[in-house]
Amino acid sequence: MSSKMIPYGKQDISQQDIDTVIQVLKSDWLTQGPQVPLFEQTLATKCSVGYGIAVNSATSALHIANLALGVGKNDVVWTSPITFVATANSALYCGANVDFVDIDLNSGNMSVKALQEKLLWAKQHNCLPKVVIPVHLAGQSCDMEAIYALSKEYDFSLIEDASHAVGGEYQGMSVGCCQYSDITIFSFHPVKIITSAEGGMALTNDAELAKRMKLFRSHGITSNNNEMTEPSHGPWYYQQISLGFNYRMTDLQAALGLSQLSRIDEFVDKRNALAKVYDVAFSGSSIRVLSPVENRISAYHLYLILLPDVNKEKHKQAIVTLREQGICAHVHYIPVHLQPYYQQLGFKAGDYPIAEQYYQRVISLPLFPKLTLKEQLYIIEQVKNLI
């Protein structure tokens, strides 16, 4: 192998992507032009959902999703400890109190059993969540039907953090259709399934939630006569009717996202094919693979393995060794409750033991559409040598 590091993820930019962005640069619109609503409509149609609200990041999408659902001071929001910090932070931005639900080690996703037990306890102690945010780790959907059933029993709203999962399926339906949730969030960061350089989108079937999120992404400003407190002063007139943010996506980003979206099936198929090579290579070994269950198609943003031993030093050494061999092995993720900021909020080691066990064993291996078979076989050889 060459001395160049094999990254854990990488964007795949085509000439069509470049040409599409150049066309926008030559057009009259760079920021809020026709590409943004076209990207929203195209992805919403792809996911069989009513509305798409494009924003400048998935973090922004999570924030306005919480706001649209009325999350505010002292409300309670639960999510998974195995996620990027943005999932939990988005609720803190709203003044809410965050708590976590431990994971299922087989998938890395939120454990339905742990959720059920925690809800029962919370009901008895009068501290049920207003919103629960399941995270589709690595591109595989959580068991949304079961979680949705609990949401109806215990009266909470659901945001799917599907930042990893655009292009994935659950029960034969596209992730993002919101059959079992109020809002779904996608990310278009460069290492995700498709990219808009930076960007995200919130999807929903609820017209009122869509309206609120559009308002929050754009300073809380409206030019709609029906939403104003008095008749318009003229064609220039607008009103700020709530406190919003500058979370808008540009036409440049949307154009890139649209072009990438035309290849999403190709990307997901390629990622699944690469994952299959890993699956076969590690079958029968002591390496544990987080594989999709029967009724789900993972988008495979990440390929995750668990080492056989729960040993902090062995885990660290394995990743260091792989990096020394030119393989950018990584960890997704450090449990959020172990972050210093969250420990200041009262969380401590031992609160979510399965998430902590997962953290001591997990390694993310390189997975992206242009990963070559030669590179992949080299990665497999080096990982097997570790064991």
Secondary structure by P-SEA (a helix, b strand, c coil): ccccccccbbbbbcaaaaaaaaaaaacccccccaaaaaaaaaaaaaacccbbbbcccaaaaaaaaaaaacccccbbbbbbccccaaaaaaaaaabbbbbbbbbccccccccaaaaaaaaaaaaaacccccbbbbbbccccccaaaaaaaaaaaccbbbbbccccccccccccccccccccccbbbbbbcccccccccccbbbbbccaaaaaaaaaaacccccccccccccccccccccccccccccccccaaaaaaaaaaaaaaaaaaaaaaaaaaaaaaaacccccccccccccbbbcccbbbbbcccccaaaaaaaaaaaaaaccccccccccccccaaaaaacccccccaaaaaaaabbbbccccccccaaaaaaaaaaaaaac
